[in-house]
Amino acid sequence: MNVADIVAERVAAARARIEREKRRRAALAAARRRGVAIRHAAKLRELNYRRT
C-alpha cells in the first residue's frame, strides 16, 4: 500500500461522509418544510374559525 492508495481511501471516505451529510440535511429540510406547512395550515384554520 503506497501513499496514493492511502490518499485515495481518505478521499473516498470524505466523499462518502459529505454525501451522507447532504442526505441528512435534505431530510431535515424536508421535515422542517412539512412542519412549517402544518403550522401555517393550523394558523389559517384558527383565523378562519375566529372570523366566523
Buried (B, 14 or more C-beta within 10 A) or exposed (E): EEEEEEEEEEEEEEEEEEEEEEEEEEEEEEEEEEEEEEEEEEEEEEEEEEEE
